[in-house]
Amino acid sequence: MQNEYPPNERQKLSPLKIASYAGIAIGALAIICVLVSIFFIGTIMNKFIKPRITKACADAYPAYSLRIADMNYSIFQNRFGFDSVALRAVDGTFSSNMGSFSIGGIEWIHLLWGGNFEPKNLANADFAAQYIQLIFPRSRYILWCKQMHVSVPDSEMVTESLEVHPWAGDDEFFGGSKFRKTRLNIVIPHFSIMGLACLELLQGKSYHARSVHIYEALLDILVNKDKPDSRDTSGPFMPNEILSSIQETLQVDSLNFMNGRLKYCEEFVFGSKPAFITFSNMQVLAEGIANHSGRDAMLVIHAQANLADAGMLKVFMRIPIASPEFSFHYSGSLSTMDLSPLNSMLEISDQMRIKTGVLQEATFDVDVVSGRARGTLRGIYNDLTLASIDKETGSENGFSDGFISFIANNFRIRKTNVPDKSGSMKIGMVKYIRQPDDPFIQFAWFALRIAVQNVVGI
């Protein structure tokens, strides 16, 4: 029987079979690629891609040095993860470490072919980091954060458990200088920035945000009064000096400080119990934070807090941003309160104890021009009695202490300060010149303290 088709025709494959075989081959290749991606992606990433990313960042930001540990990649989420990241400034101004770090929303293909890493590549990116530590060797401070998330398309940054403090204890911090210093401890459980211009920030062109929110922060300030003032007459920077020193454009429409607490302390003998005063339930709203505004631009601050958990203190400030001099205006009031809670400061700073005394109301209005504070303080109070105490023991029983207390209560201090029939009363005069080591808050408080002493007669 004769074959229907010649031998050469039998050996030919139909297009359908060719397509099916090709599909099988492509599918097998795809499966192999997927399996390789799943089981060997880490090896590929760390051997080939990590060096490219490190080099691209170094080319884009030569002022910084980047080290990254093992990498991983999620294909479905397009997200890179790093077990740890270390970043430091080449000039040694800071260094940082992160426990884990991940980036999503970035197109990476062009980097694999040698493309440059530019800020515009981050337009859809979001960052997540844990256990962040920034070290500032010159100031001897550490910034630590448990968790941070930054979303470029949402223009927001959120942090949890943010802390700023010296990298050593108070003894070592103060022992490193023969002059007076101010130590800060800051704890912020929750911190967020909304309307953040992320790409401009990465490019170093400007720092712009719509609002900053700080929740339940604790600010602990300690000044070692046992050492002399610094010979450096420049002193701590004031708000206008800080803003003017920033070369890039800075603008924050509003800053909200909610339910915070401030503890201000002065240590007069090394290692001893410091004098302190507290401000609890603090609410602060600052508007107009900027550095390149017009000549009439003002930083406006509204604040209120419970002073020593006894009276409500309200403060209003207007700070000229463009002024090259340390000048501003502040005013405020203090509600009715028992005065004895102020002993936490007075007993150690002045060796004086308030035995009795009730404040009915106090108001103040102060102008500061070129570091010179001038203004008035009106305080209505009654039944004020003081006792001099021993510097070492805190006792009122010594002969000299009793004698001083007797003189103070009967000849020196003004036990009551209320308007008489004509409406007149003692008004405290604010006259204070900024000292070289006065921080901003301390300066404002010291100026008022002089007026209080003027009213009471201390």
C-alpha positions as CSV (number, residue, x, y, z in Angstrom):
1,M,0.0,0.0,0.0
2,Q,1.4,3.4,-1.0
3,N,2.0,6.2,1.6
4,E,-0.4,9.1,1.3
5,Y,2.4,11.7,1.9
6,P,6.0,11.7,0.9
7,P,8.6,11.2,3.7
8,N,9.8,14.8,3.7
9,E,6.2,16.0,4.2
10,R,5.7,13.7,7.2
11,Q,8.7,15.2,9.0
12,K,7.3,18.7,8.9
13,L,5.5,20.1,12.0
14,S,2.3,22.0,11.8
15,P,2.3,25.7,13.0
16,L,0.0,24.8,15.8
17,K,2.5,22.2,17.2
18,I,5.3,24.7,16.8
19,A,3.3,27.3,18.7
20,S,2.4,24.7,21.4
21,Y,6.0,23.6,21.8
22,A,7.2,27.3,22.0
23,G,4.5,28.0,24.6
24,I,5.7,25.1,26.7
25,A,9.3,26.2,26.4
26,I,8.4,29.8,27.4
27,G,6.2,28.6,30.3
28,A,9.0,26.3,31.5
29,L,11.4,29.2,31.3
30,A,9.0,31.5,33.2
31,I,8.5,28.8,35.9
32,I,12.3,28.5,36.2
33,C,12.6,32.3,36.4
34,V,10.0,32.4,39.1
35,L,11.6,29.6,41.1
36,V,15.0,31.3,40.7
37,S,13.4,34.6,41.8
38,I,11.8,32.9,44.8
39,F,14.7,30.8,46.0
40,F,17.7,32.7,44.8
41,I,16.5,36.4,44.7
42,G,18.5,37.2,47.8
43,T,21.7,36.0,46.3
44,I,21.1,37.8,43.1
45,M,20.1,41.0,44.8
46,N,23.1,41.1,47.1
47,K,25.7,40.1,44.5
48,F,24.6,42.3,41.6
49,I,22.0,44.9,42.5
50,K,23.2,46.1,46.0
51,P,26.5,47.3,44.6
52,R,24.7,49.2,41.8
53,I,22.3,50.9,44.4
54,T,25.2,51.9,46.6
55,K,27.2,53.3,43.7
56,A,24.1,55.2,42.4
57,C,23.5,56.8,45.8
58,A,27.2,57.7,46.2
59,D,27.1,59.4,42.8
60,A,23.9,61.3,43.6
61,Y,24.9,62.3,47.2
62,P,28.7,62.4,47.4
63,A,28.6,64.1,50.8
64,Y,27.3,60.9,52.4
65,S,28.6,57.3,52.7
66,L,26.1,54.4,52.6
67,R,26.4,50.8,53.8
68,I,23.6,48.3,53.5
69,A,23.4,44.8,54.8
70,D,21.5,41.9,53.2
71,M,18.8,42.8,50.8
72,N,15.5,41.2,49.9
73,Y,12.9,42.0,47.3
74,S,9.1,41.4,47.0
75,I,8.2,41.1,43.3
76,F,4.4,41.5,43.9
77,Q,4.9,44.6,46.2
78,N,7.8,46.1,44.2
79,R,9.5,46.6,47.6
80,F,13.1,46.4,48.6
81,G,14.1,45.5,52.2
82,F,17.4,45.9,54.0
83,D,18.3,44.1,57.2
84,S,20.2,47.2,58.3
85,V,21.5,50.4,56.9
86,A,24.3,52.7,58.0
87,L,24.6,56.3,56.7
88,R,27.2,58.9,57.7
89,A,28.3,62.3,56.6
90,V,31.7,62.4,55.1
91,D,32.6,65.5,57.1
92,G,31.8,63.6,60.4
93,T,28.9,65.8,61.5
94,F,26.6,62.8,62.0
95,S,26.3,59.1,61.6
96,S,23.2,56.8,61.6
97,N,22.2,53.2,61.9
98,M,18.8,51.6,61.2
99,G,17.7,48.2,62.3
100,S,15.6,47.5,59.2
101,F,14.7,49.7,56.2
102,S,12.4,49.1,53.2
103,I,11.5,51.1,50.1
104,G,8.5,50.7,47.8
105,G,7.1,52.4,44.7
106,I,10.4,53.0,42.9
107,E,11.2,52.0,39.3
108,W,14.5,50.2,39.6
109,I,15.0,48.9,36.1
110,H,17.1,51.8,34.8
111,L,19.4,51.5,37.9
112,L,20.2,47.9,36.8
113,W,21.4,49.3,33.5
114,G,23.7,51.9,35.1
115,G,21.2,54.8,35.3
116,N,21.6,57.6,37.9
117,F,19.6,57.7,41.1
118,E,17.7,61.0,41.2
119,P,15.1,62.5,43.5
120,K,12.4,62.3,40.8
121,N,12.7,58.5,40.9
122,L,11.1,58.7,44.4
123,A,7.9,60.5,43.3
124,N,5.8,57.4,44.2
125,A,8.0,56.0,46.9
126,D,7.3,55.2,50.6
127,F,9.9,54.4,53.2
128,A,9.6,52.5,56.5
129,A,12.4,52.2,59.0
130,Q,12.8,50.8,62.6
131,Y,15.2,51.4,65.4
132,I,16.8,54.5,63.9
133,Q,19.8,56.0,65.7
134,L,21.5,59.3,64.7
135,I,24.7,60.3,66.4
136,F,25.9,64.0,66.4
137,P,29.5,63.9,67.7
138,R,30.0,67.6,67.9
139,S,27.1,68.3,70.1
140,R,27.4,64.8,71.9
141,Y,23.7,64.1,71.3
142,I,21.8,61.1,70.0
143,L,18.5,60.9,68.2
144,W,16.7,57.6,68.5
145,C,13.4,56.6,66.9
146,K,11.6,53.3,67.2
147,Q,9.6,53.6,64.0
148,M,9.3,56.0,61.0
149,H,7.2,56.0,57.9
150,V,7.5,58.5,55.0
151,S,5.1,58.6,52.1
152,V,6.2,60.8,49.2
153,P,2.8,60.8,47.3
154,D,0.9,61.4,50.5
155,S,3.4,64.1,51.6
156,E,3.6,62.9,55.2
157,M,6.0,61.6,57.8
158,V,5.0,59.8,61.0
159,T,7.3,58.7,63.8
160,E,6.7,56.7,67.0
161,S,8.8,56.9,70.1
162,L,11.2,59.7,69.2
163,E,13.9,60.6,71.7
164,V,16.8,63.2,71.8
165,H,19.3,63.1,74.6
166,P,23.1,63.2,75.3
167,W,24.9,59.9,74.5
168,A,26.2,59.8,78.1
169,G,24.8,60.6,81.6
170,D,24.6,64.1,83.1
171,D,28.0,63.7,84.9
172,E,29.9,63.0,81.7
173,F,27.9,65.6,79.7
174,F,28.7,68.4,82.1
175,G,32.1,67.1,83.0
176,G,33.3,67.6,79.4
177,S,33.2,71.4,79.7
178,K,34.6,73.8,82.3
179,F,31.8,76.3,81.5
180,R,28.1,76.3,82.1
181,K,26.0,74.2,79.7
182,T,22.3,73.3,79.1
183,R,21.3,69.7,78.8
184,L,18.2,68.7,76.9
185,N,16.2,65.4,77.2
186,I,13.3,65.2,74.8
187,V,10.8,62.3,74.5
188,I,8.0,62.4,71.9
189,P,5.7,59.4,71.8
190,H,4.1,60.5,68.5
191,F,5.3,63.0,65.9
192,S,3.8,63.7,62.4
193,I,4.4,66.1,59.6
194,M,1.6,66.7,57.0
195,G,2.0,68.4,53.6
196,L,5.7,67.7,53.5
197,A,7.5,68.6,50.3
198,C,9.5,65.4,50.2
199,L,11.2,65.7,46.9
200,E,12.4,69.3,47.6
201,L,13.6,68.0,50.9
202,L,15.7,65.3,49.3
203,Q,17.1,67.7,46.8
204,G,18.1,70.0,49.6
205,K,16.3,73.0,48.0
206,S,13.8,73.8,50.7
207,Y,12.0,72.5,53.8
208,H,8.3,73.1,53.5
209,A,5.4,71.5,55.4
210,R,1.8,72.5,56.0
211,S,1.7,71.3,59.6
212,V,3.7,69.6,62.4
213,H,2.0,67.8,65.2
214,I,3.8,66.8,68.4
215,Y,1.8,64.7,71.0
216,E,2.5,64.3,74.7
217,A,6.1,65.3,74.5
218,L,8.4,65.6,77.6
219,L,11.1,68.3,77.6
220,D,13.6,68.1,80.5
221,I,16.1,71.0,80.7
222,L,19.0,71.0,83.2
223,V,21.5,73.9,83.6
224,N,24.6,73.4,85.7
225,K,24.8,76.6,87.7
226,D,27.9,75.5,89.6
227,K,30.1,76.5,86.7
228,P,30.8,80.0,85.2
229,D,29.3,81.4,82.0
230,S,31.1,80.6,78.8
231,R,33.6,83.1,77.5
232,D,32.0,82.7,74.1
233,T,29.8,85.8,73.9
234,S,27.7,84.4,71.1
235,G,25.8,82.1,73.4
236,P,22.9,79.8,72.4
237,F,21.2,80.8,69.2
238,M,17.9,82.6,69.5
239,P,14.9,81.7,67.2
240,N,15.6,84.5,64.7
241,E,19.3,83.5,64.5
242,I,18.5,79.8,64.0
243,L,16.1,80.6,61.1
244,S,18.4,83.1,59.4
245,S,21.4,80.7,59.7
246,I,19.5,78.1,57.5
247,Q,20.6,78.7,53.9
248,E,17.8,76.7,52.3
249,T,14.2,77.9,52.3
250,L,12.3,76.8,55.4
251,Q,8.6,77.2,55.8
252,V,6.2,75.5,58.3
253,D,2.7,76.9,58.3
254,S,1.8,75.7,61.8
255,L,3.4,73.7,64.6
256,N,1.1,72.1,67.2
257,F,2.5,71.0,70.5
258,M,-0.3,69.1,72.4
259,N,-0.5,67.8,76.0
260,G,3.2,68.3,76.6
261,R,5.2,68.6,79.7
262,L,8.3,70.8,80.5
263,K,10.6,70.4,83.5
264,Y,13.2,73.2,83.9
265,C,16.0,72.4,86.4
266,E,19.0,74.3,87.8
267,E,21.9,72.5,89.6
268,F,23.9,74.6,92.0
269,V,26.1,71.9,93.5
270,F,27.5,69.1,91.3
271,G,25.5,65.9,91.9
272,S,23.0,67.6,94.3
273,K,19.2,67.8,93.9
274,P,18.4,70.5,91.4
275,A,15.9,73.3,91.8
276,F,13.0,72.8,89.3
277,I,9.7,74.1,88.1
278,T,7.2,72.2,85.9
279,F,4.8,73.1,83.2
280,S,2.2,70.4,82.5
281,N,-0.6,70.0,80.0
282,M,1.2,72.3,77.6
283,Q,-0.6,73.4,74.5
284,V,1.5,75.4,72.0
285,L,0.5,76.7,68.5
286,A,3.3,78.4,66.5
287,E,2.5,79.9,63.1
288,G,4.6,81.6,60.4
289,I,7.8,79.6,60.9
290,A,9.9,80.7,57.9
291,N,13.4,82.2,57.2
292,H,13.0,84.0,53.8
293,S,9.9,86.1,54.4
294,G,9.4,89.8,54.2
295,R,10.7,92.4,56.7
296,D,7.5,92.5,58.6
297,A,7.1,88.7,58.9
298,M,6.4,87.4,62.4
299,L,6.6,84.1,64.1
300,V,3.5,84.0,66.3
301,I,3.2,81.7,69.3
302,H,0.2,81.0,71.5
303,A,0.9,78.8,74.6
304,Q,-0.7,77.7,77.8
305,A,0.3,75.3,80.6
306,N,-0.3,74.5,84.2
307,L,2.5,76.1,86.2
308,A,3.6,73.7,88.9
309,D,0.2,71.9,88.6
310,A,-1.3,74.9,90.5
311,G,-2.2,77.7,88.1
312,M,-2.9,78.3,84.4
313,L,-0.2,80.2,82.6
314,K,-1.0,81.8,79.2
315,V,1.7,83.4,77.0
316,F,1.6,85.2,73.6
317,M,4.7,85.9,71.6
318,R,5.6,87.8,68.5
319,I,9.1,87.3,67.1
320,P,10.3,89.3,64.1
321,I,11.9,86.7,61.8
322,A,14.0,89.0,59.6
323,S,15.5,90.9,62.6
324,P,19.3,90.5,62.9
325,E,19.0,91.4,66.6
326,F,17.5,89.4,69.4
327,S,14.2,91.3,69.7
328,F,10.6,90.1,70.4
329,H,7.5,90.8,72.4
330,Y,5.7,88.6,74.9
331,S,2.8,89.0,77.3
332,G,0.5,86.8,79.3
333,S,-1.2,86.0,82.5
334,L,-1.3,83.6,85.5
335,S,-4.5,82.5,87.1
336,T,-5.3,82.1,90.8
337,M,-3.0,79.7,92.6
338,D,-1.5,78.7,95.9
339,L,2.1,79.9,95.8
340,S,3.7,77.1,97.8
341,P,4.2,74.7,94.9
342,L,6.9,77.2,93.7
343,N,9.1,76.0,96.6
344,S,10.6,73.3,94.3
345,M,12.5,76.1,92.7
346,L,12.9,78.7,95.5
347,E,14.1,76.4,98.3
348,I,17.2,75.4,96.3
349,S,17.8,78.5,94.2
350,D,17.1,81.2,96.9
351,Q,17.2,79.2,100.2
352,M,13.7,80.6,100.8
353,R,10.4,78.8,101.5
354,I,6.9,80.1,100.9
355,K,4.9,79.3,104.1
356,T,1.6,80.9,103.0
357,G,0.4,83.0,100.1
358,V,-2.3,83.0,97.4
359,L,-2.0,84.7,94.0
360,Q,-5.3,86.1,92.8
361,E,-4.0,87.2,89.3
362,A,-0.8,88.2,87.5
363,T,-0.3,89.8,84.1
364,F,2.9,90.8,82.3
365,D,3.9,92.6,79.2
366,V,7.6,92.6,78.0
367,D,9.4,94.1,75.0
368,V,12.9,92.8,74.2
369,V,15.1,95.0,72.0
370,S,18.7,93.8,71.2
371,G,18.7,91.4,74.1
372,R,17.4,94.0,76.7
373,A,14.1,93.1,78.3
374,R,11.9,96.0,79.5
375,G,8.3,95.8,80.7
376,T,5.9,95.4,83.7
377,L,4.4,92.7,85.8
378,R,1.3,93.2,87.9
379,G,0.7,90.6,90.6
380,I,-2.3,90.7,93.0
381,Y,-1.7,88.4,96.0
382,N,-2.2,88.3,99.8
383,D,-1.0,86.6,103.0
384,L,2.5,86.0,101.8
385,T,5.0,84.7,104.4
386,L,8.5,83.4,103.8
387,A,11.0,81.4,105.8
388,S,14.7,81.3,105.3
389,I,16.1,77.8,105.2
390,D,19.5,76.2,105.7
391,K,21.3,75.6,102.4
392,E,22.5,72.1,103.5
393,T,19.6,70.7,105.5
394,G,16.6,72.7,104.4
395,S,15.7,73.4,108.0
396,E,14.0,76.6,109.2
397,N,15.1,76.2,112.8
398,G,18.5,77.7,112.8
399,F,19.0,81.1,114.6
400,S,20.2,82.9,111.5
401,D,17.5,81.4,109.4
402,G,14.8,82.4,112.0
403,F,16.3,85.9,112.2
404,I,16.4,86.3,108.4
405,S,12.8,85.1,108.2
406,F,11.7,87.5,110.9
407,I,13.3,90.5,109.1
408,A,12.0,89.4,105.7
409,N,8.4,89.0,106.9
410,N,8.3,92.1,109.0
411,F,10.5,94.7,107.3
412,R,11.4,93.6,103.7
413,I,8.8,91.6,101.8
414,R,5.4,92.9,100.7
415,K,3.0,90.4,102.3
416,T,0.0,91.7,100.4
417,N,-0.2,93.4,97.1
418,V,-3.8,94.4,96.2
419,P,-5.1,97.7,94.8
420,D,-6.0,100.3,97.5
421,K,-8.9,102.6,97.3
422,S,-7.2,104.7,94.7
423,G,-6.5,101.6,92.6
424,S,-2.7,101.8,93.1
425,M,-0.5,98.8,93.8
426,K,3.2,97.8,93.5
427,I,4.1,97.1,89.8
428,G,7.2,95.0,89.1
429,M,9.6,96.4,86.6
430,V,11.2,94.1,84.1
431,K,14.9,95.0,83.6
432,Y,17.1,92.2,82.4
433,I,20.0,91.9,79.9
434,R,20.6,88.6,78.2
435,Q,23.5,86.7,79.6
436,P,25.9,84.8,77.2
437,D,24.5,81.4,78.1
438,D,20.8,82.2,78.3
439,P,18.7,80.0,76.1
440,F,15.5,81.5,74.8
441,I,13.0,80.1,77.4
442,Q,15.5,80.7,80.3
443,F,15.9,84.4,79.2
444,A,12.1,85.0,79.2
445,W,11.8,83.4,82.6
446,F,14.7,85.2,84.2
447,A,13.4,88.6,83.0
448,L,10.0,87.8,84.7
449,R,11.7,86.5,87.8
450,I,13.5,89.9,88.3
451,A,10.1,91.6,88.2
452,V,8.6,89.1,90.7
453,Q,11.4,89.8,93.1
454,N,10.8,93.6,92.6
455,V,7.1,93.2,93.6
456,V,7.7,91.0,96.6
457,G,10.7,92.9,97.8
458,I,13.1,90.1,97.9
